[in-house]
Every structure is written in C-alpha cells, then in structure tokens.
Amino acid sequence: MESLLVRMCLEAATESADAVEKWRRQRRTLERMPSHLAEALLRYLLHRRLLFPSLLEVFKYSVEEIDLRGESCVDAEWMAYLGAFRYLHSIILADCHRINNSALWSITGMTNLKEVDLSRCSKITDAGIRHLLSVPSLEKLYISETGVTADGVAVLASLTNLLMLDLGGLPVTDSTLSSLQGLTKLQHLDLWGSEVSNKGAVLLKMFPSLSFLNLAWTNVTNLPNLSSLACLNMSNCTIHSLFEGGGQKVCLEKVILSGATITDVSKSFNMSKQSSSFLCSMSAMIDLNLSDSALDDNSVEHIARIGANLKYLNLCNTKVSSDGIGALAGHVPNLETLLLSGTSIDDKAVPYFSMMPSLKVIDLSSTNVKGAIPISAPFKSFSDLKTLTSSDVSTISGLIHKEGNVLNEVPSFSVLESLSHLERLDLEEMHIKDTALCPLTKMAKLSYLSLQNVSLTDASLHLISSATKLKHLGVRDAVLTDGGLNSFIPPPALEVLDLRGCWLLTKDVLLHFGHKHPQIELRHEFVETIDKRNFHYSSPSRVTMKRTLQCKQKQGKLSMSPLRPDEIFLDVNNHFCSSKMVTAPGRVMQASTEASVKVRSHLVLEAIFSIEEYLISRHLKLKNGTTHRSAKLLCYKLTDPNVYPTLWFPDEVRKIELRQRDCSAQLIKKLAGRDNIIQKEEEMLDSSKSFLKQNPLTLQLKTSIIWLQTNQKNSTNEEAEDVVT
C-alpha cells in the first residue's frame, strides 16, 4: 500500500502523456527504482491507458512482477519488450486474446521466471507450450481454457519444478495424467472440466505433496485416500465415496461440493456409527461449501459434529430449514460466515444466530425471514420483552403495527444485537418492513448492509442514518422519494450508497446529493448514465456556448437559437410501444393523442447519444466527427440551467421516467428488426450524409429534428439534419 506522498507522486507522473514524456528519458533513475514503486507506476500507466510497448523498456531492470490480465492491446510486440526484463519472475497474461504461440517465443530462456498465467488465451496451442519448456525455473503455470491438447499437456512433465498447475477446461485424460507422474513437487492441481475418471483419480497418489485438488465438473465419483490433501473441490460431481483406502487419513481444511449430488451422506463420507475415522479427519475443517446441493436438515447434524473449528459455511439454495439451523446452534463457536440465501428458513431461525457468537457475515437473501415475530399473547409495553431494550420503545412505537394498543409483532433482528462481531448483513429480496431494521442500527460493528425490497420506504433511510459504523448501504428497488433522499443524513463513515432500482428518485435530486456528499459513491441508473457520458452538474458557461455557435456559423452551418423550455416536449404513448412511433421510412408518426407530456430534456439527449454509440460501435467513419460534436453541443444547450430553468415535471410522469430513459436504446433494436424499414448493410453509401438518409436509425435522429424545427420553422429537414449530424 503506497503512502499518500508516493500516491501523489505517481498520480502526477501519470497525469498525461506529456508528463510521461518528461520523465521517461531519465533512464538511470528509473533503473535504480525499487521494484514495488516501479510496479505501482506500471499499474497507474495501465489504468490511465498511457502504457505503450516502447515505454516498457525503461522498466526492464526494476520490475519483477507484471499483471496485464484483460489487456486486449497486449501482443507479440509487448512480449518482445517483456522478454528483456532481467529480473522478471511473474507475468500475468490471462484474457489477453492477442497473445499467440509466436508471442511466447520472447520469454524463452528467462532464468528468473517462476510464474506464467495464460488462462483463456485461446490462441495458445501445443506449439506455444513447447516454448515454455526452455524455462525450467517455472513453478506456477496456468493454461486453463486455452487451445492446448492432451499431447501439449503431456510435455509439461519436463518442468519438474512445478508447484501449481492449472489445466481447467482442457481435454486431460487418464493417460495424460499418468504422463505427469514426474511432477513430484506438485502441490496445486486444477483439473475441472477434464476427462479424468475414477481410474485417473487413483493416479493422484503419484503426487505426494498434493494439497489442493479441483475435480469440479468431472466424472470422478470415488476418490481415494490422499493423505496430504487440505483443499478439495468436487462441485457438480456425483459422489459415491470419498477417501477410501488405508494409510494416514486426510486432514481437510476446505471442501467445496457446490451443486454436487451426494448419493448417501453417511456412506459417501464414511460416517457410520462404527467408523468415526472420517469425522476425526474433518475435525480441522475451516471452510465448507455445500450450496446448490440436496442437503437437508438430517445432513446438517453431520456438519454439527465437525463444526468446532468451522469458520465458513455456505448452505445457499439447499433444503435446510429453521430446524436445521437449530441443530447447528451451539456447535459452531468459531463460525464467522454463514450463507443461507435461497433456503426456506424463517424468523424462527434468527434466534439461533445469537448462539453463534463469532459471526461476522450473514446472508439471508431470498429467504422467508420477514424480520418480525408474531406475538400470540398481548403485551402492554415493549418493556415486557426481554429481547428489546427500553430505547427501542420510542423508535418503533410509531412504526410497528398495532391493533387496539396491543402489540402484534416485534422485530426478530433484535437478537442480533448480541453479535458483537457482525460486520455484514445481506437482506435482499425479502419481505421485510421498515420497522424490522430498527435493531440493526445498534450493531456496533455493522459496516455492510444490503437491502432489496419494494416494501421499504423513506423510513428505512431515516432509521439507518443512526448506524454510525456503516460503510456500504444498499437500498435497492425501494419506494424512496426525492424528499426522503434530501432529508437523509448519511452515517459519517458511509462510502457507498446503492439506490439502483429506486425509480421514484429523479436525476436532479441524485446529482444534488452527489455534490452535497462527494465522499460517497452513489450508484443509480441515472448516475451511471451521467458517468458514462461525462455529464456534469454545472454545464458550460453561455460564453463558451456562444463561441461554439459562432464557430459553427463560420463553417457555413445552420445556427441554432435557444429553445424555450415549453417548446421541448415528447409525445409518450401510454404503453411505451415504440412500434407506434413509426409508420414508414423517413416519416415520424405523431404519438398517441391521449397525452402529450412535457419531459425533462435529458430524455431528448438519450436518443441522440444512443444513435452516436451505435454508429461508433459499427465503426462508421463520419466526416470530421460532426455527429459527436453536434450531439454534445445540443447536450450543453438543453442542460444549461442558466439558459433553461428547471422544466415542469408533473407527478404522474415521475413513474415513467426510468422506463422512458431505456426506451431510446430499445427503440434502436426494434427499428432495426422491422422488415418494412431495415435496409441491407451493403446498400449503405460511403458518405455519412447519404448513409444517415438511408439507414432506418435516421428516424431516431429526425425525432430530435422536430425539436430544432420548433424555433427554425423556415428550415428544411435537410438543413436541420446537418445540424444534428
């Protein structure tokens, strides 16, 4: 982790291409730079898209590790420079789809290289693997999902120093696995999705130091006893028996059986009453993942017997109920993470969590937990309930459901207050109410809270504001209003506020909140749109707009006079049927006459930028990039608060704002699929103006032309089209 001073220096050094050019010639200084600083500088250059092949030369004496995963520009030229790195011992090229066999020739003979990651580099074949044979120092090799065949895997037997080998997704057979018996130092072997069977599984005894084994998505059903094994992944396998045979018993620490079909739990795991050897070997279990399996309450009893050291337990999408959680209570004192998403548990299971004192993470998403326990007997006051403190009375009394001044239910989450270590709580897609969240505000270390429910309102924000330690808050798909967000006082430590799906919130209020609390990362559909297109809350000055328009007039373009707010309108059909907006090519049909609604100007810009993004994605070379500049020009005019005051926006339109935003992008796809409108691509003319006339997407542009013609009544369609395109 870089210090503040180092981070400021790195940001200044990678501020622009000119800044990079100033220091790149200081080769001697760069050669003496410590490796961790040189690697940090490389990361900054990659992140800001300022790294190019020839610039790599200045790092060849200082960088020891380089991570280029996912960089589509990395090719043989990059590898030629990386091959000259004298002290390089780790190179990550995962998902670099331009890396081929010839590119690997550059790293042949590198004596210090110990780690190479070529995962998902589909152009790597057996020929590329042969280049790696000249690097005998290799200890870690990842070639999953490449074009390597079984013959290419077999030649890896000469790399006798390998400790980690990832062959996931490759056609590894039993005979191929047999050819690797010379890799006696192997500790990590990944064979997911291979063709290994039970016969090949027996050969795994050839690796005496094997501690990690991944056999997910294979045909292995019986696994022999591997005494050195500490981590096993057999997800999506059919398991008949595990660890049969003599010798020292395995001592597993992590087991992943997600989606596995276990024919008989007692038989598969050798859990008969007469034999407790397997249970003894599982006593060191720390991490257990049984998600998406047929596990039920009876099987949970076996977990309870080995739960003394268990820290992570994933039971998502299983048949476990509240009774199964009760069987765990008191037997997992060290459990820190409990994932129960997609199970049938209800509020009866919540009190059992208080008997797991070390819990830090709980996931109850998509369960039957409602956060409230019905009370059969009447209570006169909250003080009669031991699970609630007296301070809860004033907070909940105005929100909780009562009939005849008799309390009907109390929040079930009150018992979670005893979990002093709880840091994260996921409550997505649950039928909980605002009142259920009150006890969560008293949790001392709760820093992550994720909610997703259409029943939550502004009251939830009001309650959560008192959670002082909260850093991440998600209130998705809730019925939040502008007034609720304006009155929301964020917790002092809040860093992320996720409001995606809250369709009542408007863009202006979200922008205001973002500028009022710049330290908080705000997530919402409108905010994401603004970030993608570099919108700013404060638009350019009118002086800048005037100069831009004068420049356009000098170039012979049609001038655009400002439009009044009452002239910016969009006819919206009640059913949002985009097909009704078009009747024939080159003609825009009047929308439904039932309601012509004045909509915010940013909806106008959505259509323009959707067209722009489509044209760019099709690699159409428009003359001088006029579409991009004109679209931005119109964007600034329509969003400048100095030119146009806030548009009148009736309450009945508030509900359709988000759907109308997405309508422009969907309209493009629907128009392109209409048989009576679409034109064949080969008939498009070379010039941009001719192309826009013939392409059906011009209809979307002509929609914006109507707004221009409101003030330019004497201009023709062709002249107005020049302004937009």
DRENLO-289965 format. One record per residue (C-alpha): y, z negated, x; residue in three letters; residue number from 0. Coordinates in pm, whole numbers, plus 50000, padded with zeros to 5 digits. Last residue first. Layout:
! DRENLO-289965
c2,c3,c1,rest,nr
Y,Z,X,ala,NUM
...
! end
This chain:
! DRENLO-289965
c2,c3,c1,rest,nr
51502,53780,47471,thr,724
51720,53571,47239,val,723
52047,53750,47295,val,722
51888,54096,47305,asp,721
51720,54026,46970,glu,720
52060,53963,46820,ala,719
52169,54306,46930,glu,718
51854,54471,46791,glu,717
51879,54289,46461,asn,716
52230,54416,46416,thr,715
52549,54217,46450,ser,714
52806,54206,46170,asn,713
52687,53878,46027,lys,712
52706,53703,46363,gln,711
52757,53349,46230,asn,710
52438,53330,46023,thr,709
52295,53615,46228,gln,708
52200,53373,46504,leu,707
51999,53160,46266,trp,706
51817,53466,46133,ile,705
51742,53566,46491,ile,704
51536,53247,46529,ser,703
51286,53378,46276,thr,702
51303,53707,46458,lys,701
51150,53536,46756,leu,700
50848,53429,46551,gln,699
50812,53782,46417,leu,698
50828,53910,46773,thr,697
50487,53745,46816,leu,696
50339,54050,46648,pro,695
50398,54252,46966,asn,694
50551,54593,46904,gln,693
50918,54504,46930,lys,692
50861,54247,47202,leu,691
50682,54502,47415,phe,690
50959,54756,47381,ser,689
51213,54504,47503,lys,688
50992,54381,47787,ser,687
50935,54727,47933,ser,686
50576,54824,48009,asp,685
50474,54922,47657,leu,684
50191,54746,47472,met,683
49921,54983,47347,glu,682
49653,54833,47574,glu,681
49695,54497,47403,glu,680
49596,54629,47062,lys,679
49836,54527,46792,gln,678
49790,54237,46550,ile,677
49965,54254,46217,ile,676
49721,54376,45950,asn,675
49421,54217,46114,asp,674
49577,53873,46133,arg,673
49444,53678,46432,gly,672
49757,53685,46644,ala,671
49961,53554,46352,leu,670
49730,53256,46317,lys,669
49743,53171,46686,lys,668
50122,53193,46703,ile,667
50163,52994,46383,leu,666
49962,52706,46526,gln,665
50218,52650,46800,ala,664
50506,52664,46552,ser,663
50331,52435,46301,cys,662
50291,52152,46551,asp,661
50652,52043,46507,arg,660
50626,52092,46131,gln,659
50339,51842,46124,arg,658
50547,51586,46314,leu,657
50848,51625,46087,glu,656
50652,51630,45760,ile,655
50682,51260,45676,lys,654
51053,51241,45750,arg,653
51134,51521,45506,val,652
51147,51292,45205,glu,651
51389,51063,45385,asp,650
51657,51328,45411,pro,649
51780,51444,45758,phe,648
52148,51524,45790,trp,647
52204,51655,46138,leu,646
52351,51434,46409,thr,645
52681,51578,46522,pro,644
52692,51923,46677,tyr,643
52905,52031,46971,val,642
52932,51696,47147,asn,641
52576,51606,47048,pro,640
52450,51910,47242,asp,639
52103,51985,47106,thr,638
52163,52326,46946,leu,637
52375,52464,47225,lys,636
52152,52330,47501,tyr,635
51840,52486,47350,cys,634
52015,52817,47291,leu,633
52092,52834,47660,leu,632
51740,52724,47749,lys,631
51596,53006,47538,ala,630
51840,53250,47691,ser,629
51741,53152,48043,arg,628
51367,53175,47988,his,627
51379,53501,47793,thr,626
51610,53659,48050,thr,625
51358,53625,48333,gly,624
51520,53913,48518,asn,623
51319,54166,48311,lys,622
51012,54016,48157,leu,621
50699,54016,48372,lys,620
50418,53930,48133,leu,619
50168,53697,48298,his,618
49992,53621,47966,arg,617
50057,53249,48014,ser,616
50425,53323,48065,ile,615
50442,53508,47734,leu,614
50271,53223,47551,tyr,613
50497,52961,47706,glu,612
50807,53155,47600,glu,611
50682,53204,47246,ile,610
50613,52831,47210,ser,609
50956,52767,47364,phe,608
51128,52961,47089,ile,607
50925,52812,46805,ala,606
50979,52455,46924,glu,605
51351,52524,46964,leu,604
51403,52555,46590,val,603
51221,52227,46534,leu,602
51465,52070,46783,his,601
51746,52160,46543,ser,600
51655,51894,46294,arg,599
51554,52019,45951,val,598
51762,52115,45649,lys,597
51515,52171,45368,val,596
51484,52470,45144,ser,595
51261,52351,44861,ala,594
51090,52534,44578,glu,593
51198,52877,44694,thr,592
50898,52904,44923,ser,591
50977,53088,45242,ala,590
51156,53421,45250,gln,589
50943,53678,45429,met,588
51016,53788,45779,val,587
50974,54161,45844,arg,586
50881,54344,46163,gly,585
50512,54354,46085,pro,584
50435,54278,45718,ala,583
50433,53982,45478,thr,582
50485,53680,45698,val,581
50588,53325,45603,met,580
50301,53290,45359,lys,579
50050,53298,45647,ser,578
50212,52988,45793,ser,577
50088,52771,45509,cys,576
50270,52440,45552,phe,575
50164,52330,45200,his,574
50512,52255,45067,asn,573
50654,52561,45237,asn,572
50944,52488,45469,val,571
51256,52702,45479,asp,570
51444,52623,45798,leu,569
51811,52549,45829,phe,568
52093,52558,46079,ile,567
52406,52661,45890,glu,566
52499,52307,45788,asp,565
52505,52207,46153,pro,564
52767,52469,46231,arg,563
52670,52738,46472,leu,562
52864,52787,46793,pro,561
52961,53144,46875,ser,560
52716,53353,47071,met,559
52843,53641,47277,ser,558
52643,53964,47288,leu,557
52552,54064,47638,lys,556
52751,54303,47853,gly,555
52694,54118,48178,gln,554
53049,53985,48167,lys,553
52974,53835,47825,gln,552
52674,53648,47964,lys,551
52883,53494,48238,cys,550
53138,53385,47981,gln,549
52861,53215,47785,leu,548
52744,53025,48090,thr,547
53099,52918,48172,arg,546
53148,52788,47818,lys,545
52821,52595,47823,met,544
52914,52429,48151,thr,543
53250,52328,48005,val,542
53078,52200,47691,arg,541
52890,51949,47903,ser,540
52518,51969,47949,pro,539
52296,51757,47719,ser,538
52252,51381,47740,ser,537
51910,51278,47612,tyr,536
51748,51520,47848,his,535
51481,51780,47780,phe,534
51269,51877,48077,asn,533
51025,52088,47878,arg,532
50711,51887,47940,lys,531
50895,51553,47929,asp,530
51055,51627,47593,ile,529
50728,51732,47437,thr,528
50559,51417,47568,glu,527
50834,51205,47411,val,526
50785,51372,47074,phe,525
50409,51315,47078,glu,524
50453,50955,47185,his,523
50408,50750,47501,arg,522
50693,50538,47636,leu,521
50671,50419,47998,glu,520
50889,50108,48006,ile,519
51137,50046,48291,gln,518
51393,50272,48124,pro,517
51434,50029,47831,his,516
51755,50132,47649,lys,515
51709,50492,47757,his,514
51355,50503,47624,gly,513
51451,50321,47303,phe,512
51730,50571,47235,his,511
51496,50861,47300,leu,510
51240,50717,47060,leu,509
51508,50662,46797,val,508
51634,51019,46832,asp,507
51281,51163,46821,lys,506
51192,51008,46490,thr,505
50926,50748,46417,leu,504
50743,50791,46087,leu,503
50452,50976,46252,trp,502
50318,50686,46455,cys,501
50032,50892,46601,gly,500
50113,50806,46961,arg,499
50305,50481,47000,leu,498
50183,50375,47347,asp,497
50421,50132,47519,leu,496
50360,50094,47893,val,495
50528,49855,48142,glu,494
50583,49535,47941,leu,493
50652,49229,48160,ala,492
50957,49103,47968,pro,491
50789,49146,47628,pro,490
50964,49418,47430,pro,489
51223,49318,47168,ile,488
51160,49540,46866,phe,487
51463,49569,46636,ser,486
51509,49939,46706,asn,485
51135,50001,46677,leu,484
51115,49834,46336,gly,483
51421,50016,46209,gly,482
51282,50350,46314,asp,481
50964,50280,46122,thr,480
50610,50194,46225,leu,479
50318,50273,45995,val,478
50053,50266,46268,ala,477
49859,50558,46413,asp,476
49871,50397,46759,arg,475
50006,50056,46856,val,474
49924,50044,47228,gly,473
50071,49774,47449,leu,472
50030,49757,47827,his,471
50199,49487,48036,lys,470
50172,49182,47807,leu,469
50239,48850,47981,lys,468
50511,48726,47742,thr,467
50329,48788,47415,ala,466
50626,48698,47187,ser,465
50704,49063,47111,ser,464
50355,49097,46966,ile,463
50455,48931,46639,leu,462
50758,49153,46573,his,461
50566,49465,46673,leu,460
50291,49374,46426,ser,459
50547,49313,46151,ala,458
50665,49672,46190,asp,457
50342,49784,46025,thr,456
49967,49792,46091,leu,455
49739,49930,45820,ser,454
49701,50275,45978,val,453
49513,50125,46270,asn,452
49495,50179,46643,gln,451
49561,49876,46861,leu,450
49527,49839,47239,ser,449
49633,49517,47409,leu,448
49649,49480,47788,tyr,447
49814,49185,47967,ser,446
49656,48883,47795,leu,445
49683,48600,48050,lys,444
49807,48302,47845,ala,443
49682,48402,47505,met,442
49931,48268,47251,lys,441
50042,48608,47120,thr,440
49686,48695,47024,leu,439
49680,48422,46758,pro,438
49932,48618,46544,cys,437
49747,48948,46550,leu,436
49537,48891,46238,ala,435
49851,48864,46022,thr,434
49940,49229,46083,asp,433
49618,49350,45925,lys,432
49287,49464,46071,ile,431
49065,49745,45953,his,430
48955,49864,46295,met,429
49001,50198,46467,glu,428
49117,50044,46795,glu,427
49103,49674,46880,leu,426
49073,49675,47260,asp,425
49153,49340,47429,leu,424
49233,49298,47799,arg,423
49327,48995,48011,glu,422
49116,48705,47880,leu,421
49094,48432,48146,his,420
49198,48130,47935,ser,419
48953,48211,47660,leu,418
49029,47912,47434,ser,417
49286,48118,47246,glu,416
49002,48345,47138,leu,415
48915,48101,46858,val,414
49230,48202,46673,ser,413
49104,48561,46656,phe,412
48938,48484,46321,ser,411
49274,48475,46145,pro,410
49253,48263,45829,val,409
49158,48358,45475,glu,408
49213,48257,45111,asn,407
49479,47983,45145,leu,406
49574,47827,44813,val,405
49938,47847,44704,asn,404
49826,48007,44377,gly,403
49686,48305,44558,glu,402
49768,48353,44925,lys,401
49752,48644,45167,his,400
49895,48573,45510,ile,399
50242,48693,45603,leu,398
50494,48419,45525,gly,397
50260,48137,45621,ser,396
50153,48304,45943,ile,395
50439,48213,46175,thr,394
50543,47879,46027,ser,393
50188,47747,46015,val,392
50071,47875,46352,asp,391
50270,47607,46536,ser,390
50046,47342,46381,ser,389
49749,47475,46570,thr,388
49467,47671,46413,leu,387
49094,47644,46482,thr,386
49075,47289,46348,lys,385
49179,47398,46001,leu,384
49318,47123,45775,asp,383
49658,47158,45945,ser,382
49689,47500,45790,phe,381
49762,47347,45452,ser,380
49611,47274,45114,lys,379
49278,47430,45185,phe,378
49054,47574,44914,pro,377
48679,47613,44980,ala,376
48537,47962,45026,ser,375
48754,48056,45319,ile,374
48743,48421,45419,pro,373
48759,48490,45795,ile,372
49025,48733,45916,ala,371
49047,48958,46222,gly,370
48887,49251,46045,lys,369
48579,49295,46266,val,368
48359,49568,46123,asn,367
48351,49760,46453,thr,366
48525,50078,46568,ser,365
48693,49910,46866,ser,364
48579,49559,46959,leu,363
48624,49588,47336,asp,362
48659,49256,47520,ile,361
48779,49219,47881,val,360
48836,48895,48079,lys,359
48552,48674,47952,leu,358
48473,48375,48176,ser,357
48436,48116,47898,pro,356
48160,48289,47698,met,355
48112,48028,47425,met,354
48451,48122,47277,ser,353
48307,48469,47221,phe,352
48059,48322,46970,tyr,351
48349,48251,46733,pro,350
48411,48628,46706,val,349
48058,48723,46595,ala,348
48104,48615,46233,lys,347
48409,48841,46217,asp,346
48188,49150,46207,asp,345
47936,49321,46434,ile,344
47803,49662,46334,ser,343
47845,49828,46675,thr,342
48074,50119,46767,gly,341
48259,49938,47044,ser,340
48085,49625,47171,leu,339
48198,49611,47535,leu,338
48185,49268,47703,leu,337
48345,49228,48047,thr,336
48369,48896,48237,glu,335
48028,48733,48179,leu,334
47984,48432,48410,asn,333
47858,48181,48152,pro,332
47616,48430,47992,val,331
47353,48216,47816,his,330
47577,48005,47591,gly,329
47625,48278,47336,ala,328
47388,48567,47393,leu,327
47174,48499,47084,ala,326
47492,48472,46876,gly,325
47589,48819,46990,ile,324
47258,48940,46848,gly,323
47330,48767,46517,asp,322
47664,48949,46498,ser,321
47485,49282,46508,ser,320
47335,49496,46785,val,319
47218,49839,46677,lys,318
47385,50013,46973,thr,317
47702,50222,46993,asn,316
47858,50014,47272,cys,315
47641,49743,47429,leu,314
47803,49735,47773,asn,313
47762,49409,47966,leu,312
47949,49328,48290,tyr,311
47944,48991,48469,lys,310
47578,48883,48443,leu,309
47486,48598,48680,asn,308
47304,48373,48430,ala,307
47229,48655,48187,gly,306
46861,48717,48268,ile,305
46707,48534,47969,arg,304
46996,48635,47742,ala,303
46921,49000,47811,ile,302
46564,48952,47683,his,301
46701,48798,47362,glu,300
46921,49103,47316,val,299
46607,49308,47258,ser,298
46546,49135,46923,asn,297
46905,49201,46815,asp,296
46871,49577,46858,asp,295
46886,49831,47142,leu,294
46839,50190,47027,ala,293
47058,50325,47308,ser,292
47414,50455,47307,asp,291
47526,50181,47549,ser,290
47275,49983,47756,leu,289
47493,49922,48063,asn,288
47412,49612,48270,leu,287
47617,49493,48572,asp,286
47556,49164,48757,ile,285
47177,49127,48760,met,284
47060,48875,49025,ala,283
46798,48726,48791,ser,282
46651,49070,48734,met,281
46372,49027,48993,ser,280
46270,48700,48832,cys,279
46265,48868,48492,leu,278
46038,49134,48637,phe,277
45794,48880,48772,ser,276
45772,48690,48444,ser,275
45423,48804,48354,ser,274
45201,48625,48101,gln,273
45471,48620,47836,lys,272
45512,48994,47866,ser,271
45836,49132,48002,met,270
45700,49420,48212,asn,269
46027,49613,48168,phe,268
45874,49907,47986,ser,267
45617,49692,47809,lys,266
45858,49433,47670,ser,265
46122,49696,47584,val,264
45881,49941,47427,asp,263
45962,50312,47403,thr,262
46302,50286,47571,ile,261
46505,50597,47498,thr,260
46805,50610,47729,ala,259
47154,50686,47599,gly,258
47314,50462,47859,ser,257
47050,50302,48081,leu,256
47272,50193,48371,ile,255
47138,49903,48580,val,254
47335,49711,48845,lys,253
47228,49414,49062,glu,252
46857,49485,49091,leu,251
46620,49280,49307,cys,250
46303,49490,49332,val,249
45974,49314,49383,lys,248
45806,49298,49720,gln,247
45476,49478,49716,gly,246
45255,49590,49436,gly,245
45303,49852,49170,gly,244
45511,49909,48860,glu,243
45886,49914,48891,phe,242
45974,50060,48549,leu,241
45766,50173,48255,ser,240
45784,50415,47964,his,239
46146,50525,47984,ile,238
46275,50841,47820,thr,237
46588,50940,48007,cys,236
46947,50978,47881,asn,235
47082,50738,48144,ser,234
46843,50638,48422,met,233
47093,50491,48669,asn,232
46961,50229,48910,leu,231
47153,50005,49155,cys,230
47003,49749,49397,ala,229
46689,49928,49517,leu,228
46531,49799,49840,ser,227
46199,49701,49678,ser,226
46135,50030,49508,leu,225
45847,49969,49263,asn,224
45750,50292,49099,pro,223
45948,50459,48819,leu,222
45772,50600,48515,asn,221
45955,50828,48271,thr,220
46119,51078,48507,val,219
46209,51398,48321,asn,218
46570,51396,48441,thr,217
46905,51349,48262,trp,216
47001,51048,48471,ala,215
46794,50986,48788,leu,214
47066,50818,48996,asn,213
46938,50592,49275,leu,212
47139,50345,49487,phe,211
46980,50105,49741,ser,210
46748,50337,49936,leu,209
46675,50184,50277,ser,208
46301,50255,50284,pro,207
46338,50618,50176,phe,206
45983,50755,50164,met,205
45919,50537,49857,lys,204
46114,50799,49661,leu,203
45804,51019,49679,leu,202
45661,50845,49372,val,201
45958,50977,49173,ala,200
45855,51331,49265,gly,199
45530,51299,49072,lys,198
45714,51137,48782,asn,197
45936,51446,48759,ser,196
46230,51586,48956,val,195
46389,51896,48803,glu,194
46747,51778,48863,ser,193
47009,51671,48607,gly,192
47096,51358,48800,trp,191
46953,51344,49153,leu,190
47205,51120,49335,asp,189
47067,50940,49639,leu,188
47253,50656,49817,his,187
47096,50462,50105,gln,186
46942,50739,50318,leu,185
46858,50622,50672,lys,184
46504,50766,50660,thr,183
46625,51118,50594,leu,182
46310,51278,50738,gly,181
46143,51270,50396,gln,180
46378,51543,50276,leu,179
46106,51809,50240,ser,178
45932,51599,49973,ser,177
46239,51615,49753,leu,176
46219,51993,49762,thr,175
45852,51976,49662,ser,174
45936,51756,49362,asp,173
46209,51994,49254,thr,172
46586,51996,49309,val,171
46756,52260,49096,pro,170
47107,52117,49148,leu,169
47305,51926,48883,gly,168
47353,51619,49100,gly,167
47254,51657,49466,leu,166
47476,51377,49602,asp,165
47358,51247,49940,leu,164
47480,50923,50098,met,163
47353,50776,50427,leu,162
47295,51099,50617,leu,161
47233,51052,50989,asn,160
46922,51273,50992,thr,159
47108,51588,50904,leu,158
46805,51810,50984,ser,157
46656,51744,50639,ala,156
46953,51925,50486,leu,155
46752,52249,50515,val,154
46560,52159,50196,ala,153
46875,52150,49985,val,152
46950,52513,50062,gly,151
46599,52615,49964,asp,150
46631,52430,49632,ala,149
46944,52630,49553,thr,148
47312,52565,49629,val,147
47561,52719,49387,gly,146
47756,52396,49346,thr,145
47727,52134,49071,glu,144
47675,51843,49313,ser,143
47736,51906,49684,ile,142
47846,51561,49806,tyr,141
47763,51475,50167,leu,140
47817,51137,50336,lys,139
47692,51051,50687,glu,138
47768,51372,50876,leu,137
47752,51328,51256,ser,136
47518,51625,51294,pro,135
47795,51874,51208,val,134
47631,52207,51302,ser,133
47413,52181,50992,leu,132
47729,52211,50783,leu,131
47747,52587,50838,his,130
47395,52616,50692,arg,129
47524,52463,50369,ile,128
47768,52751,50332,gly,127
47487,53006,50344,ala,126
47292,52811,50080,asp,125
47576,52854,49831,thr,124
47933,52730,49789,ile,123
48125,52943,49539,lys,122
48087,52683,49261,ser,121
48288,52414,49435,cys,120
48193,52151,49177,arg,119
48146,51876,49437,ser,118
48222,51986,49793,leu,117
48284,51639,49939,asp,116
48242,51613,50316,val,115
48221,51279,50503,glu,114
48143,51199,50867,lys,113
48346,51448,51073,leu,112
48403,51322,51427,asn,111
48209,51596,51610,thr,110
48360,51890,51427,met,109
48112,52165,51523,gly,108
48159,52372,51212,thr,107
48475,52292,51018,ile,106
48617,52645,51018,ser,105
48288,52800,50898,trp,104
48334,52617,50568,leu,103
48585,52878,50448,ala,102
48324,53152,50492,ser,101
48098,52985,50237,asn,100
48363,52962,49966,asn,99
48652,52731,49874,ile,98
48863,52890,49602,arg,97
48735,52653,49332,his,96
48867,52336,49494,cys,95
48704,52101,49241,asp,94
48598,51854,49514,ala,93
48741,51932,49858,leu,92
48750,51580,50009,ile,91
48760,51572,50390,ile,90
48669,51262,50591,ser,89
48634,51216,50969,his,88
48936,51407,51102,leu,87
49024,51303,51459,tyr,86
49086,51644,51616,arg,85
49218,51832,51315,phe,84
49174,52197,51424,ala,83
48930,52276,51141,gly,82
49197,52167,50894,leu,81
49412,52464,50999,tyr,80
49136,52719,50932,ala,79
49042,52531,50614,met,78
49385,52595,50468,trp,77
49349,52967,50538,glu,76
48998,52969,50386,ala,75
49128,52839,50052,asp,74
49316,52546,49899,val,73
49551,52673,49626,cys,72
49347,52528,49338,ser,71
49399,52170,49455,glu,70
49152,51968,49244,gly,69
49046,51743,49530,arg,68
49255,51780,49844,leu,67
49195,51434,49995,asp,66
49250,51410,50369,ile,65
49125,51139,50605,glu,64
49185,51100,50979,glu,63
49538,51242,51008,val,62
49727,51192,51335,ser,61
49650,51471,51583,tyr,60
49624,51763,51340,lys,59
49923,51655,51133,phe,58
50181,51906,51261,val,57
49939,52191,51198,glu,56
49917,52116,50827,leu,55
50262,52270,50778,leu,54
50108,52614,50838,ser,53
49888,52577,50531,pro,52
50151,52474,50274,phe,51
50247,52132,50142,leu,50
50564,52107,49931,leu,49
50399,52079,49590,arg,48
50557,51740,49518,arg,47
50224,51558,49489,his,46
50083,51739,49789,leu,45
50381,51651,50007,leu,44
50365,51288,49897,tyr,43
49994,51273,49972,arg,42
50050,51422,50318,leu,41
50315,51161,50394,leu,40
50068,50887,50298,ala,39
49808,51038,50531,glu,38
50058,51044,50818,ala,37
50153,50683,50748,leu,36
49789,50569,50745,his,35
49713,50766,51062,ser,34
49990,50615,51271,pro,33
50250,50873,51385,met,32
50220,50973,51750,arg,31
50163,51342,51673,glu,30
50452,51336,51428,leu,29
50698,51228,51696,thr,28
50576,51497,51933,arg,27
50601,51765,51668,arg,26
50961,51710,51567,gln,25
50980,52064,51424,arg,24
50859,51948,51080,arg,23
51150,51706,51049,trp,22
51434,51925,50922,lys,21
51213,52176,50740,glu,20
51075,51901,50518,val,19
51423,51807,50402,ala,18
51500,52171,50326,asp,17
51181,52199,50118,ala,16
51295,51908,49907,ser,15
51275,51529,49870,glu,14
50968,51495,50088,thr,13
51129,51310,50381,ala,12
51348,51105,50147,ala,11
51049,50997,49939,glu,10
50857,50904,50253,leu,9
51146,50698,50385,cys,8
51185,50516,50054,met,7
50812,50441,50047,arg,6
50824,50306,50402,val,5
51113,50074,50312,leu,4
50942,49953,49994,leu,3
50620,49877,50178,ser,2
50326,50114,50155,glu,1
50000,50000,50000,met,0
! end
